[in-house]
Amino acid sequence: MTVIDLESEVLKLTPKDRARIAQKLLESLETLSKQEIESLWLDEAERRDRALDEDPSRAIPAAEVMREARARLS
């Protein structure tokens, strides 16, 4: 079974059962090693880099990002 197949099957479950599975999955992430976490962050950074290479118009100027972050913290 592929991840796509599994995802399709899980989405057929009731909201209560999906929530239970989501909770277990989130809890499983809390036990990752430092190396596993670093690997996941590297994968995410590479994914974002590819996305920006494919569509540079998605980029948000740093000044705008900082302004929005400050506004959320206020």
N, CA, C and O atoms as a CHARMM CRD file, in Angstrom:
* protein
*
  296
    1    1 MET  N      0.85400  -1.17900   0.00000 PROA 1      0.00000
    2    1 MET  CA     0.00000   0.00000   0.00000 PROA 1      0.00000
    3    1 MET  C      0.89800   1.24000   0.00000 PROA 1      0.00000
    4    1 MET  O      1.83800   1.33600   0.78800 PROA 1      0.00000
    5    2 THR  N      0.60000   2.17200  -0.88000 PROA 2      0.00000
    6    2 THR  CA     1.37100   3.40900  -0.94800 PROA 2      0.00000
    7    2 THR  C      0.81300   4.43100   0.04400 PROA 2      0.00000
    8    2 THR  O     -0.26700   4.24400   0.60400 PROA 2      0.00000
    9    3 VAL  N      1.55600   5.49500   0.24800 PROA 3      0.00000
   10    3 VAL  CA     1.09600   6.56900   1.13000 PROA 3      0.00000
   11    3 VAL  C     -0.18400   7.18500   0.57900 PROA 3      0.00000
   12    3 VAL  O     -1.08100   7.54700   1.34200 PROA 3      0.00000
   13    4 ILE  N     -0.27000   7.30300  -0.72700 PROA 4      0.00000
   14    4 ILE  CA    -1.47400   7.87100  -1.34800 PROA 4      0.00000
   15    4 ILE  C     -2.66700   6.96500  -1.09200 PROA 4      0.00000
   16    4 ILE  O     -3.76100   7.44400  -0.79200 PROA 4      0.00000
   17    5 ASP  N     -2.46000   5.64600  -1.21100 PROA 5      0.00000
   18    5 ASP  CA    -3.54800   4.69500  -0.92200 PROA 5      0.00000
   19    5 ASP  C     -3.97600   4.79900   0.53100 PROA 5      0.00000
   20    5 ASP  O     -5.16800   4.82000   0.83700 PROA 5      0.00000
   21    6 LEU  N     -3.00600   4.86300   1.41700 PROA 6      0.00000
   22    6 LEU  CA    -3.29200   4.95100   2.84800 PROA 6      0.00000
   23    6 LEU  C     -4.06400   6.22800   3.16200 PROA 6      0.00000
   24    6 LEU  O     -5.04400   6.21200   3.90600 PROA 6      0.00000
   25    7 GLU  N     -3.60400   7.33200   2.58300 PROA 7      0.00000
   26    7 GLU  CA    -4.29100   8.61200   2.78700 PROA 7      0.00000
   27    7 GLU  C     -5.73700   8.53200   2.31600 PROA 7      0.00000
   28    7 GLU  O     -6.64400   9.01000   2.99700 PROA 7      0.00000
   29    8 SER  N     -5.94500   7.93900   1.17000 PROA 8      0.00000
   30    8 SER  CA    -7.29400   7.79800   0.63100 PROA 8      0.00000
   31    8 SER  C     -8.19100   6.99500   1.57200 PROA 8      0.00000
   32    8 SER  O     -9.34700   7.35400   1.79500 PROA 8      0.00000
   33    9 GLU  N     -7.65300   5.91500   2.11700 PROA 9      0.00000
   34    9 GLU  CA    -8.42700   5.08100   3.03600 PROA 9      0.00000
   35    9 GLU  C     -8.72000   5.81300   4.34900 PROA 9      0.00000
   36    9 GLU  O     -9.83400   5.73900   4.86800 PROA 9      0.00000
   37   10 VAL  N     -7.74200   6.50200   4.87300 PROA 10     0.00000
   38   10 VAL  CA    -7.92600   7.22000   6.14400 PROA 10     0.00000
   39   10 VAL  C     -8.99000   8.30300   5.98800 PROA 10     0.00000
   40   10 VAL  O     -9.78600   8.52700   6.89900 PROA 10     0.00000
   41   11 LEU  N     -9.00500   8.97200   4.84400 PROA 11     0.00000
   42   11 LEU  CA    -9.99200  10.03500   4.63100 PROA 11     0.00000
   43   11 LEU  C    -11.41900   9.51300   4.53900 PROA 11     0.00000
   44   11 LEU  O    -12.36800  10.29400   4.60800 PROA 11     0.00000
   45   12 LYS  N    -11.58000   8.22300   4.38800 PROA 12     0.00000
   46   12 LYS  CA   -12.91500   7.62600   4.37300 PROA 12     0.00000
   47   12 LYS  C    -13.45900   7.38400   5.78400 PROA 12     0.00000
   48   12 LYS  O    -14.64400   7.09700   5.95800 PROA 12     0.00000
   49   13 LEU  N    -12.59200   7.50000   6.78300 PROA 13     0.00000
   50   13 LEU  CA   -12.99900   7.26000   8.16600 PROA 13     0.00000
   51   13 LEU  C    -13.86000   8.40100   8.69000 PROA 13     0.00000
   52   13 LEU  O    -13.93600   9.47500   8.09400 PROA 13     0.00000
   53   14 THR  N    -14.50600   8.14000   9.82000 PROA 14     0.00000
   54   14 THR  CA   -15.30300   9.19100  10.46600 PROA 14     0.00000
   55   14 THR  C    -14.36900  10.28000  10.99000 PROA 14     0.00000
   56   14 THR  O    -13.18900  10.01700  11.22300 PROA 14     0.00000
   57   15 PRO  N    -14.87500  11.48800  11.17800 PROA 15     0.00000
   58   15 PRO  CA   -14.03700  12.54200  11.73300 PROA 15     0.00000
   59   15 PRO  C    -13.39000  12.14600  13.06700 PROA 15     0.00000
   60   15 PRO  O    -12.23200  12.47800  13.32100 PROA 15     0.00000
   61   16 LYS  N    -14.13300  11.44400  13.90600 PROA 16     0.00000
   62   16 LYS  CA   -13.59500  11.02900  15.20200 PROA 16     0.00000
   63   16 LYS  C    -12.40100  10.09500  15.02600 PROA 16     0.00000
   64   16 LYS  O    -11.38700  10.25100  15.70700 PROA 16     0.00000
   65   17 ASP  N    -12.51200   9.14000  14.13200 PROA 17     0.00000
   66   17 ASP  CA   -11.41600   8.20600  13.88900 PROA 17     0.00000
   67   17 ASP  C    -10.22500   8.90000  13.22900 PROA 17     0.00000
   68   17 ASP  O     -9.07700   8.60700  13.56200 PROA 17     0.00000
   69   18 ARG  N    -10.49000   9.82000  12.29300 PROA 18     0.00000
   70   18 ARG  CA    -9.39800  10.57600  11.66900 PROA 18     0.00000
   71   18 ARG  C     -8.66900  11.40800  12.71700 PROA 18     0.00000
   72   18 ARG  O     -7.44200  11.49900  12.69300 PROA 18     0.00000
   73   19 ALA  N     -9.41300  12.01300  13.63200 PROA 19     0.00000
   74   19 ALA  CA    -8.80100  12.81800  14.69500 PROA 19     0.00000
   75   19 ALA  C     -7.91800  11.94700  15.58800 PROA 19     0.00000
   76   19 ALA  O     -6.83300  12.36500  15.99200 PROA 19     0.00000
   77   20 ARG  N     -8.38400  10.74300  15.89100 PROA 20     0.00000
   78   20 ARG  CA    -7.60300   9.84000  16.72900 PROA 20     0.00000
   79   20 ARG  C     -6.28600   9.46600  16.04200 PROA 20     0.00000
   80   20 ARG  O     -5.22900   9.44700  16.67200 PROA 20     0.00000
   81   21 ILE  N     -6.36600   9.17300  14.75500 PROA 21     0.00000
   82   21 ILE  CA    -5.15800   8.84000  14.00000 PROA 21     0.00000
   83   21 ILE  C     -4.23300  10.05000  13.90800 PROA 21     0.00000
   84   21 ILE  O     -3.01700   9.91700  14.04800 PROA 21     0.00000
   85   22 ALA  N     -4.80300  11.21800  13.67500 PROA 22     0.00000
   86   22 ALA  CA    -3.99300  12.43900  13.60200 PROA 22     0.00000
   87   22 ALA  C     -3.26400  12.67500  14.91700 PROA 22     0.00000
   88   22 ALA  O     -2.08900  13.04100  14.91900 PROA 22     0.00000
   89   23 GLN  N     -3.95000  12.46900  16.02500 PROA 23     0.00000
   90   23 GLN  CA    -3.33800  12.64300  17.33900 PROA 23     0.00000
   91   23 GLN  C     -2.15600  11.69300  17.51700 PROA 23     0.00000
   92   23 GLN  O     -1.09300  12.10000  17.98400 PROA 23     0.00000
   93   24 LYS  N     -2.34300  10.44000  17.14600 PROA 24     0.00000
   94   24 LYS  CA    -1.26600   9.45700  17.27500 PROA 24     0.00000
   95   24 LYS  C     -0.08300   9.81100  16.38500 PROA 24     0.00000
   96   24 LYS  O      1.07000   9.65400  16.78600 PROA 24     0.00000
   97   25 LEU  N     -0.36800  10.28500  15.18200 PROA 25     0.00000
   98   25 LEU  CA     0.71200  10.67300  14.28300 PROA 25     0.00000
   99   25 LEU  C      1.48900  11.86000  14.84000 PROA 25     0.00000
  100   25 LEU  O      2.71900  11.87900  14.79900 PROA 25     0.00000
  101   26 LEU  N      0.76800  12.84700  15.35900 PROA 26     0.00000
  102   26 LEU  CA     1.44300  14.00700  15.95400 PROA 26     0.00000
  103   26 LEU  C      2.28800  13.59900  17.15300 PROA 26     0.00000
  104   26 LEU  O      3.41100  14.07700  17.31400 PROA 26     0.00000
  105   27 GLU  N      1.75700  12.72500  17.98800 PROA 27     0.00000
  106   27 GLU  CA     2.52100  12.24800  19.14400 PROA 27     0.00000
  107   27 GLU  C      3.78700  11.52000  18.70300 PROA 27     0.00000
  108   27 GLU  O      4.82200  11.61500  19.36300 PROA 27     0.00000
  109   28 SER  N      3.70700  10.79600  17.59300 PROA 28     0.00000
  110   28 SER  CA     4.87600  10.05600  17.11400 PROA 28     0.00000
  111   28 SER  C      5.99100  10.99400  16.66900 PROA 28     0.00000
  112   28 SER  O      7.16300  10.62100  16.69300 PROA 28     0.00000
  113   29 LEU  N      5.63600  12.20000  16.26700 PROA 29     0.00000
  114   29 LEU  CA     6.64800  13.16500  15.84500 PROA 29     0.00000
  115   29 LEU  C      7.41500  13.74500  17.02900 PROA 29     0.00000
  116   29 LEU  O      8.52600  14.24800  16.86500 PROA 29     0.00000
  117   30 GLU  N      6.83100  13.67800  18.21000 PROA 30     0.00000
  118   30 GLU  CA     7.48100  14.22500  19.39300 PROA 30     0.00000
  119   30 GLU  C      8.66600  13.38700  19.84700 PROA 30     0.00000
  120   30 GLU  O      9.46800  13.84000  20.66300 PROA 30     0.00000
  121   31 THR  N      8.78500  12.17800  19.33100 PROA 31     0.00000
  122   31 THR  CA     9.86200  11.28900  19.76300 PROA 31     0.00000
  123   31 THR  C     10.97300  11.17700  18.71500 PROA 31     0.00000
  124   31 THR  O     11.81800  10.28600  18.79800 PROA 31     0.00000
  125   32 LEU  N     10.97000  12.07200  17.74100 PROA 32     0.00000
  126   32 LEU  CA    12.01000  12.03300  16.71500 PROA 32     0.00000
  127   32 LEU  C     13.35600  12.44000  17.30600 PROA 32     0.00000
  128   32 LEU  O     13.42800  13.26700  18.21500 PROA 32     0.00000
  129   33 SER  N     14.40800  11.85200  16.77900 PROA 33     0.00000
  130   33 SER  CA    15.75800  12.21900  17.21400 PROA 33     0.00000
  131   33 SER  C     16.14300  13.56400  16.59600 PROA 33     0.00000
  132   33 SER  O     15.50300  14.03100  15.65400 PROA 33     0.00000
  133   34 LYS  N     17.17400  14.16600  17.12700 PROA 34     0.00000
  134   34 LYS  CA    17.65900  15.43800  16.60200 PROA 34     0.00000
  135   34 LYS  C     18.03600  15.28200  15.12500 PROA 34     0.00000
  136   34 LYS  O     17.75700  16.16200  14.31100 PROA 34     0.00000
  137   35 GLN  N     18.66400  14.16500  14.79100 PROA 35     0.00000
  138   35 GLN  CA    19.06000  13.90400  13.40900 PROA 35     0.00000
  139   35 GLN  C     17.83900  13.78800  12.49400 PROA 35     0.00000
  140   35 GLN  O     17.85300  14.30200  11.37500 PROA 35     0.00000
  141   36 GLU  N     16.78800  13.12000  12.96100 PROA 36     0.00000
  142   36 GLU  CA    15.56600  12.98900  12.15900 PROA 36     0.00000
  143   36 GLU  C     14.90600  14.34800  11.94500 PROA 36     0.00000
  144   36 GLU  O     14.43100  14.64900  10.85000 PROA 36     0.00000
  145   37 ILE  N     14.88000  15.16100  12.98700 PROA 37     0.00000
  146   37 ILE  CA    14.28900  16.50000  12.87800 PROA 37     0.00000
  147   37 ILE  C     15.07500  17.34800  11.88300 PROA 37     0.00000
  148   37 ILE  O     14.49100  18.02700  11.03900 PROA 37     0.00000
  149   38 GLU  N     16.40700  17.30400  11.98800 PROA 38     0.00000
  150   38 GLU  CA    17.24100  18.07200  11.05900 PROA 38     0.00000
  151   38 GLU  C     17.02700  17.61500   9.61900 PROA 38     0.00000
  152   38 GLU  O     17.00700  18.43700   8.70300 PROA 38     0.00000
  153   39 SER  N     16.87000  16.32000   9.41800 PROA 39     0.00000
  154   39 SER  CA    16.63000  15.77900   8.08100 PROA 39     0.00000
  155   39 SER  C     15.29500  16.26800   7.53800 PROA 39     0.00000
  156   39 SER  O     15.19500  16.63300   6.36700 PROA 39     0.00000
  157   40 LEU  N     14.27300  16.27600   8.38100 PROA 40     0.00000
  158   40 LEU  CA    12.95700  16.76700   7.95200 PROA 40     0.00000
  159   40 LEU  C     13.00800  18.24700   7.59000 PROA 40     0.00000
  160   40 LEU  O     12.40800  18.66200   6.59800 PROA 40     0.00000
  161   41 TRP  N     13.71800  19.04800   8.38400 PROA 41     0.00000
  162   41 TRP  CA    13.84300  20.47200   8.07900 PROA 41     0.00000
  163   41 TRP  C     14.60600  20.68600   6.77600 PROA 41     0.00000
  164   41 TRP  O     14.25600  21.56700   5.99000 PROA 41     0.00000
  165   42 LEU  N     15.64900  19.88700   6.54100 PROA 42     0.00000
  166   42 LEU  CA    16.39900  19.99600   5.29100 PROA 42     0.00000
  167   42 LEU  C     15.50200  19.65300   4.10600 PROA 42     0.00000
  168   42 LEU  O     15.52000  20.35100   3.09200 PROA 42     0.00000
  169   43 ASP  N     14.72000  18.58300   4.22600 PROA 43     0.00000
  170   43 ASP  CA    13.77700  18.22000   3.16500 PROA 43     0.00000
  171   43 ASP  C     12.80300  19.36300   2.88500 PROA 43     0.00000
  172   43 ASP  O     12.52200  19.67800   1.72900 PROA 43     0.00000
  173   44 GLU  N     12.29200  19.98200   3.95200 PROA 44     0.00000
  174   44 GLU  CA    11.33700  21.08400   3.79300 PROA 44     0.00000
  175   44 GLU  C     11.99700  22.28600   3.12700 PROA 44     0.00000
  176   44 GLU  O     11.39500  22.91600   2.25800 PROA 44     0.00000
  177   45 ALA  N     13.22700  22.61200   3.52500 PROA 45     0.00000
  178   45 ALA  CA    13.93500  23.74100   2.91300 PROA 45     0.00000
  179   45 ALA  C     14.17100  23.48900   1.42900 PROA 45     0.00000
  180   45 ALA  O     14.02000  24.39500   0.60800 PROA 45     0.00000
  181   46 GLU  N     14.54000  22.26200   1.08700 PROA 46     0.00000
  182   46 GLU  CA    14.75500  21.92900  -0.32600 PROA 46     0.00000
  183   46 GLU  C     13.44600  21.98900  -1.11300 PROA 46     0.00000
  184   46 GLU  O     13.43400  22.43900  -2.25900 PROA 46     0.00000
  185   47 ARG  N     12.34900  21.54200  -0.51000 PROA 47     0.00000
  186   47 ARG  CA    11.04600  21.60700  -1.17900 PROA 47     0.00000
  187   47 ARG  C     10.66100  23.05800  -1.45500 PROA 47     0.00000
  188   47 ARG  O     10.19300  23.39300  -2.54300 PROA 47     0.00000
  189   48 ARG  N     10.86300  23.91300  -0.45400 PROA 48     0.00000
  190   48 ARG  CA    10.51800  25.33000  -0.62700 PROA 48     0.00000
  191   48 ARG  C     11.41100  25.98700  -1.67600 PROA 48     0.00000
  192   48 ARG  O     10.94500  26.81700  -2.45600 PROA 48     0.00000
  193   49 ASP  N     12.68700  25.61900  -1.69600 PROA 49     0.00000
  194   49 ASP  CA    13.61200  26.17300  -2.67800 PROA 49     0.00000
  195   49 ASP  C     13.17800  25.79100  -4.09400 PROA 49     0.00000
  196   49 ASP  O     13.18500  26.62700  -4.99700 PROA 49     0.00000
  197   50 ARG  N     12.80000  24.52300  -4.28100 PROA 50     0.00000
  198   50 ARG  CA    12.32100  24.07900  -5.59200 PROA 50     0.00000
  199   50 ARG  C     11.05700  24.83500  -5.98900 PROA 50     0.00000
  200   50 ARG  O     10.90600  25.23900  -7.14200 PROA 50     0.00000
  201   51 ALA  N     10.15700  25.02300  -5.03800 PROA 51     0.00000
  202   51 ALA  CA     8.90300  25.72700  -5.33200 PROA 51     0.00000
  203   51 ALA  C      9.17900  27.15500  -5.78800 PROA 51     0.00000
  204   51 ALA  O      8.54100  27.64600  -6.71900 PROA 51     0.00000
  205   52 LEU  N     10.12800  27.82200  -5.13600 PROA 52     0.00000
  206   52 LEU  CA    10.45900  29.19300  -5.54100 PROA 52     0.00000
  207   52 LEU  C     11.16400  29.22000  -6.89000 PROA 52     0.00000
  208   52 LEU  O     10.95800  30.14200  -7.67900 PROA 52     0.00000
  209   53 ASP  N     12.00200  28.20900  -7.16200 PROA 53     0.00000
  210   53 ASP  CA    12.64800  28.13500  -8.47200 PROA 53     0.00000
  211   53 ASP  C     11.61200  27.95200  -9.57300 PROA 53     0.00000
  212   53 ASP  O     11.74800  28.52100 -10.65600 PROA 53     0.00000
  213   54 GLU  N     10.57600  27.16100  -9.30200 PROA 54     0.00000
  214   54 GLU  CA     9.53700  26.89700 -10.29000 PROA 54     0.00000
  215   54 GLU  C      8.62000  28.09800 -10.49700 PROA 54     0.00000
  216   54 GLU  O      8.12200  28.31200 -11.60200 PROA 54     0.00000
  217   55 ASP  N      8.39200  28.88500  -9.44200 PROA 55     0.00000
  218   55 ASP  CA     7.47700  30.02300  -9.54000 PROA 55     0.00000
  219   55 ASP  C      7.96100  31.16000  -8.63800 PROA 55     0.00000
  220   55 ASP  O      7.46800  31.31700  -7.52100 PROA 55     0.00000
  221   56 PRO  N      8.92700  31.95600  -9.12000 PROA 56     0.00000
  222   56 PRO  CA     9.47800  33.04700  -8.30300 PROA 56     0.00000
  223   56 PRO  C      8.44400  34.08400  -7.86500 PROA 56     0.00000
  224   56 PRO  O      8.68200  34.82700  -6.91300 PROA 56     0.00000
  225   57 SER  N      7.30700  34.14200  -8.54500 PROA 57     0.00000
  226   57 SER  CA     6.28400  35.12400  -8.17200 PROA 57     0.00000
  227   57 SER  C      5.67600  34.81500  -6.80200 PROA 57     0.00000
  228   57 SER  O      4.99200  35.66300  -6.22900 PROA 57     0.00000
  229   58 ARG  N      5.91500  33.61600  -6.26900 PROA 58     0.00000
  230   58 ARG  CA     5.39000  33.23100  -4.95800 PROA 58     0.00000
  231   58 ARG  C      6.20300  33.83700  -3.82100 PROA 58     0.00000
  232   58 ARG  O      5.77100  33.81800  -2.66900 PROA 58     0.00000
  233   59 ALA  N      7.36800  34.37000  -4.13500 PROA 59     0.00000
  234   59 ALA  CA     8.24100  34.92900  -3.10100 PROA 59     0.00000
  235   59 ALA  C      7.59500  36.15700  -2.46700 PROA 59     0.00000
  236   59 ALA  O      6.92300  36.93900  -3.13900 PROA 59     0.00000
  237   60 ILE  N      7.80900  36.31100  -1.17300 PROA 60     0.00000
  238   60 ILE  CA     7.29600  37.45600  -0.42900 PROA 60     0.00000
  239   60 ILE  C      8.49800  38.24200   0.07600 PROA 60     0.00000
  240   60 ILE  O      9.38900  37.66300   0.69800 PROA 60     0.00000
  241   61 PRO  N      8.54400  39.54600  -0.17700 PROA 61     0.00000
  242   61 PRO  CA     9.67900  40.34100   0.28100 PROA 61     0.00000
  243   61 PRO  C      9.88800  40.22400   1.79600 PROA 61     0.00000
  244   61 PRO  O      8.92800  40.17600   2.56600 PROA 61     0.00000
  245   62 ALA  N     11.14800  40.17900   2.20300 PROA 62     0.00000
  246   62 ALA  CA    11.48200  40.01600   3.61800 PROA 62     0.00000
  247   62 ALA  C     10.84000  41.09200   4.48100 PROA 62     0.00000
  248   62 ALA  O     10.37300  40.79900   5.58200 PROA 62     0.00000
  249   63 ALA  N     10.80800  42.33400   4.00400 PROA 63     0.00000
  250   63 ALA  CA    10.21800  43.42100   4.78600 PROA 63     0.00000
  251   63 ALA  C      8.74200  43.14900   5.07800 PROA 63     0.00000
  252   63 ALA  O      8.25000  43.44100   6.16900 PROA 63     0.00000
  253   64 GLU  N      8.05600  42.59700   4.10800 PROA 64     0.00000
  254   64 GLU  CA     6.63800  42.27900   4.29500 PROA 64     0.00000
  255   64 GLU  C      6.46600  41.13200   5.30600 PROA 64     0.00000
  256   64 GLU  O      5.57400  41.17100   6.15300 PROA 64     0.00000
  257   65 VAL  N      7.31600  40.13400   5.20500 PROA 65     0.00000
  258   65 VAL  CA     7.26300  39.00700   6.14000 PROA 65     0.00000
  259   65 VAL  C      7.50600  39.50000   7.56600 PROA 65     0.00000
  260   65 VAL  O      6.78400  39.11800   8.48700 PROA 65     0.00000
  261   66 MET  N      8.51000  40.33700   7.74700 PROA 66     0.00000
  262   66 MET  CA     8.83700  40.84300   9.08500 PROA 66     0.00000
  263   66 MET  C      7.71100  41.72400   9.62300 PROA 66     0.00000
  264   66 MET  O      7.37200  41.64700  10.80400 PROA 66     0.00000
  265   67 ARG  N      7.13000  42.56200   8.76100 PROA 67     0.00000
  266   67 ARG  CA     6.02400  43.43100   9.18300 PROA 67     0.00000
  267   67 ARG  C      4.84400  42.58200   9.67300 PROA 67     0.00000
  268   67 ARG  O      4.24400  42.87600  10.70600 PROA 67     0.00000
  269   68 GLU  N      4.52400  41.53400   8.92200 PROA 68     0.00000
  270   68 GLU  CA     3.41200  40.66300   9.30700 PROA 68     0.00000
  271   68 GLU  C      3.72900  39.90500  10.59600 PROA 68     0.00000
  272   68 GLU  O      2.85500  39.75400  11.45000 PROA 68     0.00000
  273   69 ALA  N      4.95500  39.43100  10.74700 PROA 69     0.00000
  274   69 ALA  CA     5.35400  38.71300  11.95900 PROA 69     0.00000
  275   69 ALA  C      5.25300  39.62500  13.17100 PROA 69     0.00000
  276   69 ALA  O      4.75200  39.20800  14.21600 PROA 69     0.00000
  277   70 ARG  N      5.72100  40.86100  13.04900 PROA 70     0.00000
  278   70 ARG  CA     5.65200  41.81100  14.16500 PROA 70     0.00000
  279   70 ARG  C      4.20300  42.11600  14.52700 PROA 70     0.00000
  280   70 ARG  O      3.86000  42.23300  15.70400 PROA 70     0.00000
  281   71 ALA  N      3.35800  42.24200  13.51200 PROA 71     0.00000
  282   71 ALA  CA     1.94900  42.53200  13.74400 PROA 71     0.00000
  283   71 ALA  C      1.29400  41.37700  14.50100 PROA 71     0.00000
  284   71 ALA  O      0.45600  41.60400  15.37400 PROA 71     0.00000
  285   72 ARG  N      1.66000  40.17000  14.17800 PROA 72     0.00000
  286   72 ARG  CA     1.07800  39.01600  14.87300 PROA 72     0.00000
  287   72 ARG  C      1.54800  38.90800  16.32200 PROA 72     0.00000
  288   72 ARG  O      0.83400  38.38300  17.17500 PROA 72     0.00000
  289   73 LEU  N      2.74000  39.40200  16.59000 PROA 73     0.00000
  290   73 LEU  CA     3.28000  39.34000  17.95100 PROA 73     0.00000
  291   73 LEU  C      2.77800  40.47100  18.84500 PROA 73     0.00000
  292   73 LEU  O      2.90900  40.42100  20.06800 PROA 73     0.00000
  293   74 SER  N      2.21100  41.47500  18.22000 PROA 74     0.00000
  294   74 SER  CA     1.72700  42.63300  19.00400 PROA 74     0.00000
  295   74 SER  C      0.41900  42.36000  19.67200 PROA 74     0.00000
  296   74 SER  O     -0.11400  43.22900  20.36200 PROA 74     0.00000
